[in-house]
């Protein structure tokens, strides 16, 4: 049995509150490799339980000469009048908890630890809506794999994971203006009881993304959370997998690259950002940063 496991916060259910931070390497710091390593090491010490998940982007991996198994090039598809943005940041942190005040304080701590080499590039606060619904009202996460299947989908043997993160902005007024059946057909499930609809159109989101319908099958562990910022609101879509492939396969079908049919979701929502990050595994209770040459 492997002595590695995945970061705890990935396997656990979504918390009541979340805070997403991204960081960029400060221009001019790329030459200070030892300082970069030290700040990553101190910030990573905060990832000791399920309250924080951390991932690293291409620039950090290249700078520290990390040999990971897959490329993190994000699929910025342009298809059927839809363009998927690829936006890159260097470190992604997902703080998880029950108290937004606590998350604020931990985020200051993480920012301070990284501060000598990295600056904050975005902060978004997320929350659980009801028992885990998207702001459209539909339950999100029903078909997530569970138990050993979840571990198999989300992690490599070394407990590493690839996360795809996108900030989707919803047009909730438009969605609310649609008839109930039309809404149900966008998702492919019935709002009233969350039952999957056999007669949903092929554009329905759950028909586009049915995980076992891909070759190879495209299982992933979704851990998305709604957010709202002033008048804007939507979903921070987050999915973990043992390679970047499942997300890419699904997104390709969502934008119509297989058959020209686009996902019903695009009628009321669009991604504003998109990036992959590599999430290291855990060994002896600590993040295993050996691939970043940090011990
Ligand atoms: C606005 C953004 C999105 C919203 C509101 C959304 C919402 C939902 C909802 C309500 C379900 C049905 C219940 C469930 O099984 O969770 C679902 C299923 C699913 N979604 Fe999304 N989703 C979004 C984006 C995405 C993206 C970008 C992907 C992948 C590229 C994706 C992959 C999946 C998968 C794999 C399923 C389960 C399909 C199955 O095997 O039945 N979703 N989503």
Boltz pocket constraint, residues with backbone or C-beta under 6 A from the ligand:
constraints:
  - pocket:
      binder: B
      contacts: [[A, 134], [A, 136], [A, 138], [A, 139], [A, 140], [A, 141], [A, 142], [A, 143], [A, 144], [A, 168], [A, 187], [A, 189], [A, 205], [A, 206], [A, 209], [A, 210], [A, 211], [A, 212], [A, 218], [A, 220], [A, 222], [A, 235], [A, 237], [A, 246], [A, 247], [A, 248], [A, 250], [A, 251], [A, 254], [A, 265], [A, 269]]
      max_distance: 6.0
